[in-house]
């Protein structure tokens, strides 16, 4: 993207739109820092924290931001238990997870995006398969309780005093918002300004800003929540590189707030230049 009018002639700002490992986890951001190039979005630390689901959960818990119950399992433990799901050790783990978090679970790689490697499990056999699938993508696996309720998302923009949009709702075409729903199907419905009470919206907006700042995000992020059927308001994930097509939730939420797609990009570029200038002062460049 071309930098703003006050930037030096010919200066550029990188707009990362690479999802998943190496693009969204601080690796690309670190390369750009070394190259002394301004870029849109969170820095190395914020990107790394938000990408790692377990690190995210630790930070959110420290800041008393509610989330679904979960367990973390290292892939080595699955190997040590044997590949046979019917072995005594493996079967005991499956029974324990279902008893603790069940009856329905979601199993995810700790470091992966776009719902890759995510599975829904409802019994020992499907849980064994889900654990094996998730372990293909990362050495840490997250097992979460399934939340009966609605998926609500907010767009966040800014640095130390972030703006938070109004709500959007994901109504998945399947049992959850899968990779296929995101990229291969139009079954999922994205609803802007869904039916929520003003008190719930404000509560979510406050949680979104707190999560954004706690994870050291800058520039932009989409913060995803559940509102459970029992009334619980739970933070699910923070995405530092949200989908950014004209029909993606992040730009649509800002369009609903009166900020056009082009104006949003201009704002993000300005934030990137400001952050880069500030960081150069701190590093003595």
Secondary structure, 3 states (H helix, E strand, C coil): CECCCCCCCCCECECCCCCCCCCCCCHHHHHHHHCCCCECCCCHHHHHHHHEHHHHHHHHHHCCCCCCCEEEEEHHHHHHCCCCCCCHHHHHHHHHHHHHHCCCEEEEECECCCCCCCEEECCHHHHHHHHHHHHCCCCEEEEEECCCEEEEEEEEEECCCCEEEEEEEEECCCCCCCHHHHHCCCCCEEEECCCCCHHHHHHHHHHHHHHHHHCCCCEEEEEEEEEECCCCEEEEEEECCCCCCCCCHHHHHHHHCCCCHHHHHHHHHHHHHHHHHHHHHHHCC
